[in-house]
Amino acid sequence: MTVITVSRQVGSHGGKIAARLAEESGYQLYGKERFHHEAEGFHGHFTKELASLADESPPNLFEKLFHNHCVYGNIIAAMVYEAASVDRVVILGRGGQFILEGLSCVLNVRIVSPLEDRIRNYAEFKGVDIGVAGDIIKVSDRERSAFIKYLHNRHITDSNVYDLTLNTRVVSSDMAVKLIQGVAEEVNALHPVTPDIRREFRQMAICKRAELMLMMEVGESNAVKVSPCETGKVMLTGYLPTEGEKISVENIVRRVEGVHQVDNRIVVSQFPVRPWY
């Protein structure tokens, strides 16, 4: 069935709509809690990155290194591809719409509402003062926008990425769920998620995990790219200065869950090369 991503403004009821959509459609919901669970295997190695990913906020000024940028990107891409490989799934937040952008079997949905309505909704839901709710909403909007800009160099409001945008000022939660279900059924009829497509998503997740392992164990000196081949097989390309490092990198990748075969095409070269991240 169609993979559905839901991006929402805080206070727009987008989270509630995504949860109801998943429940009523028999889909699995990959939201904050589910992604946190899936990311447990990364803990201890990328603790700071995971803390920012949990809040959908960019790293602070002193953490904005290009290496960190690639770490963030690979962690979240690995989780989104893994989620997309599951049949009947709703992916809530985490920039999934940009990672899966342009795929005909994916429906990207955006839930919005006027600022005044969102502030009032948040104040009622949390039981806080309107002024406090307004401050929280504005900070959240800035942080989510910065998070997407940092990871994807895109603006979260870019209309080109969304297939369906719903404004809850006029669209009720009931209507929103029905509209998304109807469009998803049409998309699925035209572009079904086949077992082959799910395997491709799984392979992409494996490659992202392999690249994270290389960042952790090889460090910033490597210039290696991991690409998917057929199921369980990945290809290594790039440059390393010694044969020993080439073999070491291959052995690291072989330890990644899901990797059964490695096509090692790394070129051994003494010439200085730029890291791939």
Stockholm file with secondary structure:
# STOCKHOLM 1.0

chainA/1-277         MTVITVSRQVGSHGGKIAARLAEESGYQLYGKERFHHEAEGFHGHFTKELASLADESPPNLFEKLFHNHCVYGNIIAAMVYEAASVDRVVILGRGGQFILEGLSCVLNVRIVSPLEDRIRNYAEFKGVDIGVAGDIIKVSDRERSAFIKYLHNRHITDSNVYDLTLNTRVVSSDMAVKLIQGVAEEVNALHPVTPDIRREFRQMAICKRAELMLMMEVGESNAVKVSPCETGKVMLTGYLPTEGEKISVENIVRRVEGVHQVDNRIVVSQFPVRPWY
#=GR chainA/1-277 SS CCEEEEEECTTTTHHHHHHHHHHHHTCEEECHHHHHHHGGGGTTTSHHHHHHHHHTCCCCGGGCCHHHHHHHHHHHHHHHHHHHTSSSEEEESTTHHHHTTTCTTEEEEEEECCHHHHHHHHHHHHTCCHHHHHHHHHHHHHHHHHHHHHHHSSCTTCGGGCSEEEETTTSCHHHHHHHHHHHHHHHHHHSCCCHHHHHHHHHHHHHHHHHHHHHHHTCTTCEEEEEECSTTEEEEEEEESCHHHHHHHHHHHHTSTTCCEEEECCEECCSCCCCCC
#=GC SS_cons         CCEEEEEECTTTTHHHHHHHHHHHHTCEEECHHHHHHHGGGGTTTSHHHHHHHHHTCCCCGGGCCHHHHHHHHHHHHHHHHHHHTSSSEEEESTTHHHHTTTCTTEEEEEEECCHHHHHHHHHHHHTCCHHHHHHHHHHHHHHHHHHHHHHHSSCTTCGGGCSEEEETTTSCHHHHHHHHHHHHHHHHHHSCCCHHHHHHHHHHHHHHHHHHHHHHHTCTTCEEEEEECSTTEEEEEEEESCHHHHHHHHHHHHTSTTCCEEEECCEECCSCCCCCC
//
